[in-house]
Amino acid sequence: MFKTPKIIAIIIGGIFSIAILVVGFSVIRSGRAEDQAPRDVVVSDITTNSAKISYATGTKTQGVVEYGLTPTALNLLAPESESDTNHEIDLTLLSASTTYYFQISIGGKKYDNAGVPWTFSTNSSDESDFEEVSLTPTTRPTPISRSVIPNPENPCDEVICEKIKLKLGEGCSTQDYTRCIKKQSPTSAPLTTP
């Protein structure tokens, strides 16, 4: 008679223990995913044919920079050789005076600049100085970072992609340029503005 309530109590206790373990592992996994997200993304040492991508993560991870000539075709890969919390990846064999777009892939998850790949432009053959571009939204924007929010007093009213590219950081944003490129692509669907 006393054995039945004890058995029921043991079974209920076991179920609660398993439920607590499952919830605990879920919380740990979600925290780990947030620790893997790249932050403080910086493009530095930009030359005519190379650039360095640096970022940090909360835990040791091994990422891949996926880059290309358009935001929709990031088919070039630059993988890291080992896990770390401070990451530096050199992109080489780039073309002079060319805009590149990139995102960072960690653990199968792709990270970009709030839905739009980060971007930088290589120097022309007559430029020799290195440039450093911080892509963190809270830092001061530079014209090459193209992470500038358009000035409401000087909105981007250009429709030609090259003119938008010239006005990046001066009323036009990377999003304006990306929308323009996508509108010119014959295979893309028309964009709607948010």
ABEGO torsion letter per residue (X at the ends): XAAAAAAAAAAAAAAAAAAAAAAAAAAAAAAAAAAABBBGBBBBGBBAABBBBBBBBABBBBBBBBBBABAABBABBBBBABBBABBBBBBBGBBBGBBBBBBBBBGGBBBBBGGBBBBBBBBBAABABBBBBBABAABBBBAAAGABBBBAABBBABABAAAAAAABGBGBBAAAAAAAAAAABAABBBBBBX
